[in-house]
Amino acid sequence: MAILVSGSLAYDYIMDFPDSFKNHILPNQLHILNVCFVVDNLQRNFGGTAGNIAYTMNLLSAEPLIFAPLGEDGKDYLNYFKKLNLKTDYIFLSQEKLTASAHITTDKDNNQITAFYNGALIEGEKIAVKDLKDDVAFALISPTQKEVMIKHAKECYELQIPFCFDPGQQVTAFSAQELMMVIGQAKFLIGNDYELKLIEEKTGWGVFELLKHVEVVIITLGEKGSLIVNKDGAIEVGVCPAISVDDPTGAGDAYRAGFFSAFVKGKDLKTCGQVGAVAATYAVENYGTQNHCFTLAEFKNRYEKAFVENLTW
């Protein structure tokens, strides 16, 4: 069964700053902030939440359906998906806008500053879930234009397609009422600890209150692993040891790809989180968000070494 992935497609310009941002920002001069970070590495990569998640799902032999637009300059991205044998039927090509782009600078402490151009993403509203010709087992509503997220969430809810709401960096774009509405339609809610804190502050709902509206809350904690909470309690999931930490960008998307690929296969929540953890580690060991690669046999071997239990796939 396929997994609908609504989100963004973007070109990522990823840069490494060989120092700490904090050494170049004067706290008492923020009202006249004017800084230049000279980077020592720059790459253009295929990215965006929908692209990143679908890429790793494809490695895990899942069936992602990418639900997102590309700009008039997006044909190379589209051809890249076709070479990966990813289904492109629901990727809309804009005739007026450029593809969205993210300019991401990471310092030596793994802090990030991102500038994002939305471009063609607003045209995601032209893609309707009701037009799906494939059977869908689950959906991810990942960060993109707020209006698109609300639309696709509503359509999934009305069509009784269970979905995970992943507001990510778009949390600040939602009003409290909009957040509560989409959370109330979702089966899962996922975010890192900072994003969950923002959601709690906006809605007034702590984790236990959130569980009155969704079945599962997933909190990713970076190098500390993740926490999966439902009405039965909390499951702590550790990390898979990394050989190197080359680039944290895209680790969260890889985690989501692993988690929900396992979920659709009927795995329990702990196993889902551990599959997500292994997928995330592959991502951080490679520069860019879609440059990691593994076979299923390699993935299973690494999972079993990290968590000392068998993984059937």
N, C-alpha and C positions, 0 to 999 in steps of 0.2 A: 504493500500500500504506500502511496506517495505522501510526502510531507510538503505542504505548502509553505514557502518561505517568503513572506512579505518583508521588504526592507529596502535598503539602498544598494545601488551599484555605483561605484565611483573609481576614479583613478586616484591612487594614494601616492603622494610625494613624501617619502619618509626620510627624515634627516636626523643625524646624530650630532648632538652638541657635547664636546668632550669635557665639559665642566658642569657645575651645578647652577641652575637658574638663580638660586638664592644669593649667589655671589655677585650677581649683576643687577639685582633689583633692590633699590633703596626703599624700605618700608615707609619712611617719612616723606617720600617724593612720588607716591603713587598717583597723585593728582596731575602730574606732568610726566607720566611714564613715557620714556622714549629709549628703547633698548634695541640692540642688534646682536643676534646670536650667530656667530660665524661657525658653520657646521663643517664637519670633515668627511661626511658621507651623504650622498643623495641618490635615491633610487625612485623610479616610477614603477608602481606595481598595480595590478588589478586588485580592487578592494571593494569596500562597501559591505554592510552587514549581511545582505542577502547573498552576495557573491562569496564572501568568506565562509559563511555557514554551509552553503551548498557545496563548496569545494571540498570541505572535510567530510560532509555527509557522503559525497560521491566516493571518497577513499574508503569509507566504511560500508560501501555497497548499499547505502540507503537510496531512496528515490526522491530527491528534492525537486520541487517545481518552483523555479525562481519567478517571483511575482514583483517585478520592478521595471522601471524604464531606464533606457540609455539615451544619451543625446545623439545629435547628428554626427558626432565624432566617435561613436561607440561601436563601429563595425568590427574593429580589431578585437574588442572585448567579446562581442557576440561570436566571432569566429573561434576565439579561444575556448569558449564554452562548448562549441560544437566539436572541437578536437578532443575535448574531455568526455564526449558523449553525454553531456548534460542536456536535458530538455530545455529548449528555448522558446517554446510555443507562447509563453505568457510574458515574454520580455517585450515591452513597448519601445519602439524607436521614435524619438521626438524628431520633428522636422524643423524645430525652431530654437531649441535650447542645446547647450553643450552638456556633456555628461558631468555629473556632480564630481567634485574633486576635494580631497582632503590633504592639507599640508600639515604634517605631523612632525614636531621636533621633540626628541627625547634626550634628556640630559643624563649624566653619568649615574644619577640616583634613581633612574627610571621614572622621573616625573615627565609629564608630557604637556605640551602646548599645541593645540590644534586649531587651525583655521579651516572652515568648511564652506564650500560653495554648493548650494542646493541644485542649481542647474535644472536638469530635466525631471528631478524627483517629484515636483508638484504634479506632473502628468501621470503619476501613479494612480490618481483618481479615475483615470480612463480605463483602468483594469478592474474588472468586476469578478468577484468570487463566483457569482452565479453562472458565469460563462465557462467555468471549468468543465473540461471533457474527461477528466481523469478522476478516479476514485481517490479521495484524500482521507487518510487516517487521522491526521493531526496537522496543526498549523502553528507557525511562529509569527507573531506580529512584532517585528524588530524595528529598531530606530530608522525612521525616514521622516518625511513631512508629516506633521501632526495630523493634518486632515486626512491623509492617506491611511495612517494607522487607525484612526477612529472609524473610517469607512470599512476597511477590511476586517476589523474586529467585529463590527456590527453585522457584516455579511456572514462571517463565520458563525457567529452566535445564532443568527436567524436560520442558517442552514444546518445547525446542530453539529458543526465541526469543532471539536474541542481544540483550544489553542492556549499557547503561552503568551502572556503579555510581557514584553521586554522593552520598557520605555527608554532605558539607557540614558544617553546624554540629552534626550528630548524631554526628560522629566520636567525641566524648567519651563518648557513651552506649554505644558498642559495646565489648565486651571484645576483647582481641587475637584470641582464637579465632574470635569472630563476624566480625570484619573479614577475617581470613584466609579463612574459609569463603566469604563472599560475593564477595570478590575472586577467589577460585578459580573461581567460577561465571560471572564477568563476561567480556565481550569488551573493554570499555573501562573505564578508571578516570579520573575527573575530579575536580579540586579546585584551590583556589588554593594558592599556595606555602606558606602557613601550615598549611592542612589536610593537604597532602601530608607536611609535616614531622611533624605529629601521627601520621599513619598510619605513617610510617617508624619513629617512636619506639615506637609500640604494637606493631607487628608485627616490628620488627627487619629489615624488608625495605627496602632502598634502591630507587631507580628500576630498576636493572638486575635486582635480585631480583624486583621486581614484574612485570617483563616476562617472567618465567618462568610467570606465572599469568594475565596479561591480554595482549592483543595490542597495546594502545595505552594510554599514560598521557598525559593532557592536564593541563598545569599552567597555570592562568590567573594572569597577573601584573599585573592592573590596568592602569595607564597605560603599562606596559612591554610589553603585548601578551600573547602566550601561547607556550607551548612544547609541541610535540606530539612524543612520543618513542615509537618502536617499535624492533624489532630491527635495522632498517636505519639507525638514527641518530635525530637530533633535527632538527625543523623549527621554526625561529623564525618566528613570525607577528607582524607589527607591528600597530599600531592604525590605525583609521580616524580622521582628525582630526575633533574635535568642534567644532561651532559654539559651544556653551556646555556647561558642566558644571553642570546644575541639580540633579541628584540621582543618586548612584551606586547607589541601591537598585534591584535588579532587573537590573543590567547582566550579572551572571553567568548569570541565567536566560535572558536574551535571547541571550547567546553560545551557550548550549547549544541553544536553539531553532534558531539559525542553523546551527550546526555539524551537528546531526543531521538537519535538513531537507535539507542538502546531501549528507550521507552517504547517506541513503536514495535520493537521486537519482543515486548512483553517482559523486559527485565525489571527487577525490583529497584526501588529508588536508590538504595546504596550502590548497587552495581551501575546504575545509570550515572551517578555522580562520579564513580571511579573511572568509567569509560570516558567521561568528560575530562577528568583530570589528566589522563594519558594523552588525549587529543590535544589539550592545552599545552602540555609539555613539548610535544612535537612542534607546535607553533612557535613557542618562545625560543626554541633552538635554531630557528631560521629567521633570516632578515626578511621582513615583509609578511603579509597575511595569507598568501597562497603559494608559498614556496616550499612548504614541508611536504614530505611524501613518505608513504609506508605501504607495505602489503598487509593484508589481513593477518597473515601468519606472523609477521614482525610485530604488529600491533598486539595480538594476543599474547605473544611471548613477553613483551614488555609489561603488559597489564599483569600477567601472572607473577613476574618478578617483583613488581612494585607492591602488589596487594596480597601476594601469597595465596591465591585462590584461582581456580580454573575459570576461564571465560568461554562459554559456548556461544557461537555466533552463526 
